[in-house]
Structure formats: structure tokens, C-alpha cells
Amino acid sequence: MLKKCAWETYKDKDLKKLEKICKEYRDFLDQGKTERECVDTIVNTIEAEGYREMEAIIKAGGKLKAGDKVYSVWMNKSVVMFQIGKKPLAEGINILGAHIDSPRLDVKQVPLYEDIYHAFAYLDTHYYGGVKKYQWVTIPLAIHGVVVKKDGTTVEINLGEEEDDPVFFISDLLIHLAAEQLEKKAAKVIEGEALDLIVGSKPFVFGKDEEKSKTTDVIKAGVLDILKKTYDFEEDDFLSAELEIVPAGKAREAGFDRSMILGYGQDDRVCAFTSMRAMLDVKDLDRTLCCILVDKEEIGSVGATGMQSAFFENAVAELMNLTGEYSELNVRRCLAKSCMLSSDVSAAYDPTYDPAFERKNAAWLGAGMCFNKFTGARGKSGSNDANAEYIAHLRKILDDKGVVWQTAELGKVDVGGGGTIAYILALYGMNVIDSGVAVLNMHAPWECTSKADIYEAYRGYKAFAEGACL
């Protein structure tokens, strides 16, 4: 029952493929720091591989057959892909599912203000997902997102990533004056309303209008002038903006041996990328393969672009209509007979914080693709608990392909907990299990993964896609 070290199984050709996959993955992280950017990157990638937009086929009155590859995007934040297999859809499909949203800071709708002493201009934020708020102060931050004006014009913002871009930051109290602050609990050291982004400190020069200079927030005015000249939007356009504050900088190799990747948003883009890459590398399938990459998991999979919406079910219905199989009963049969890997990350064992983990049931960096039979909290509350028959089926598929894999729980019993999209898909009656990659520093601005685990996840998803149905 000892875990296997994936690194010890590789030959030179394996290492070359591993490095190629991980280089593509780092590029994916850099290009997709928000859900919208992820979707754009994914669509560009899959269209180059022959995928066609489902809505265009529907409008053209087209049909689909075995071997065809299609995709559908919902509200620019979620995407589902299908590669049509030889078997009828009503017999079920194989599904790879992950989420592409990550913890961050969101800019509020009325965000821009100047402090009462005219020292700084700020953007007011609201944190998104589970974060340790103190981790977000004093680090370089970037602004990504869109501003949609009343005339429908969309302005894209990506500022802080290029070498000559300005970056932004949230201040913290200097250690010399922080005696009282340091007495607070970690959850209160930095309050949510204190996570305001410093965006300027230079007063705007009004020229000869001295009265206006005295009555106007001059630093805020300077920021607004820059926004108008650079992006052509006004202050009230923040009302219809989606701007996300994320760590500035590219994903990097980590360690003297370059065995790890350090980067923002690896929960859960590491599973999104490996699922997509595996899907692009399989062909001539017996059973239709689906990859769904969704928004809003970090806040409960809610909303029109979250897994709880009808987007996925609607896409399956449209797919069956295009293959000539549609009926309400066939849609239900398809979903109930499907098998899914709910691809999400697991907490990597950290020797520094050993008391939080139960070692023999923890995920270890470098021990391969990870399966969580259940997640949830306390007595498995909120969990999808996969059945033994499905796990045995997956064991055979992976072992036959030589995939290195491990099982894990999310920390010790009653220490904490978490959830994924697995339970939502399980509502259809299909077989679902959580699987993915172990992550160190999960939900921190910079997360760490092992290159070996990324490669084994890719291999595991590919084996699942090609495997026989249960």
C-alpha cells in the first residue's frame, strides 16, 4: 500500500514528454488568469485541433456523426467539448470535468475612491472564494477583466503582466507599529474591507482652475484621466465591469531540480488543462468523450455559468438532437449511464504542517494522479462518495496503462473539508469520483504542483477516455 514515486518510473522519452506537457501548461496558466481568458485560450486551442462551434452547426442545419468534434461556450465563462464516439449517446458518455475559476479579489461596482488625506487612490475589492486574506498584502498584483459600456462596447483590461506594465498592491502595517495587529487571530489580521488596491498617488493638475483643484479628489481625478485616455471609459462604467485582481507574474519552474511549478490559479486549472490536453490527444473513440470546464466552483457552483446551471444538460440535449438521438428519455438515459472524473485538486501533504494530515491517506507530491473517494466535511457532509465497483473499474484501466496514481483525503477527520462539482453530476445517477493533482499552498496567491503529477494526470485522463465503460 506504499505510494509509488512517479519520477522513478520514467525513461528519457517519458521525461521529454513530461517537460513538453508542463511547458504547455505554464503557458496555459499565463494566458488564462481569469475564467474569460481561460475560455478564450481553450477555444483557440481546440479550434486549431478541428473542433467546431455547436451553435454554428445548429444554425446551419447540420448533423453530427462519429468522429466529429464540437464545443459550446456559455457566457464566455464556461465551455463544454464533445468528441463523438461510435456508440449511441443513450448508452452514456465519458466525462472529464473541472473548474476554471480561482480564488481572487473582485473589484466592487463602485470602487474608485481617494482617502481623506489625499495620499492615495484605491480600488475597493471583495474577495472571491476561500482565501487567507493576509496572503494578499504587499505582493505585486495585476488587473484582468472586462468593462462593458452602455453601448455594448467591451474593453479588455490586462495590466500588470508585462515587464513595463505598472503593478498594484495592498499595503500592510509596518512591523515597528504592528504590536496590536499581531495580537489578532490570523483571520482578523487583515479584514476583508482592508483589501483595497492602491492604484495611484499623484495629483491631477487642473491648470489655472485652482478652485477645482481644492474641491476635487485630485488623485482619483488623475486615475480617471488615465483610464479615459488609455481605455476610453468613464467612472460609471465600473457599474458594468468584471475586473479581477490576481497575482502579477508568470508561472515558474520551482526547485533546483525544476521538478515543480509555482503559479497562480492551479486550483483548478491544472486539472482543466490536463483534461483538455488528454481530450485533444485521443481519437477514434467507441464511447463519446466530453470535457466540461466551468465557472463558480469556488463559491458553490452557483449562477448561470456554474455547474448547478442547466448549461451542461442543455448542451447534451443539443448534441443528441444533432446526432438524431434526441428525446427527453434518451437525455436522461445518457446522463445516468455516463461515467465521470470530477477533476479537482487535492491537498498535498506538507511536512511543515504535519498535524493537519493523516499521512497514509494524504496526497503526496510526486506520487501521481490523485483520487478522492469522498470529500466533504465532518461526517462526509456535502460529499459525493464514489462506489466500490466504479473505483475497481478505474483501478484496472489505470494499472493496465501503467499510470501512477494514489488515493487521498482532504486532511484529518474533523480538521476541515471541502467540496467539488462531483456531487452535482452525481445527481443524474452517473458514476462520479474526484480525481486530480496534489497542490501545495492551495488557495494561496502562488500554488505549487509536481511536474510528475501533472503528467500522470494527463496520462490518467487519457486512459479513462480510451477505456471501456463500466
Buried (B, 14 or more C-beta within 10 A) or exposed (E): EEBBBBBEBBEEEBBEBBBEBBEEBBBBBBBBBBBBBBBBBBBEBBEEEEBBBBEEBBEEEEEBEBEBBBBBBBBBBBBBBBBBBEBBBBBBBBBBBBBBBBBBBBBBEEBBBBBEEBEBBBBBBEBBBEBBBBBBBEBBBBBBBBBBBEEEEEBEBBBBBEEEBBBBBBEBBEEEEEEEBEEEEEEEBBEEEBBBBBBBEEBBEBEEEEEEBEEBBBBBBBBBEBBEEEEEBEBEBBEBBBBBBBBBBEBEBBEEEEBBBBBBBBBBBBBBBBBBBBBBBBEEBBBBBBBBBBBBBBBEBEBBBBBBBEBBBBBBBBBBBBBEBBEEEBBBBBBEBBBBBBBBBBBBBBEEEEEBBEEEBBBBBBBBBBBBBBBBBEEBEBBBBBEEEBBEBBEEBBEEBEBBBBBBBBBBEEEEBBBBBBBBBBEBEBBBBBBBBBBBBBBBBBBBBBBBBBBBBBBBBBBBBBBEBB
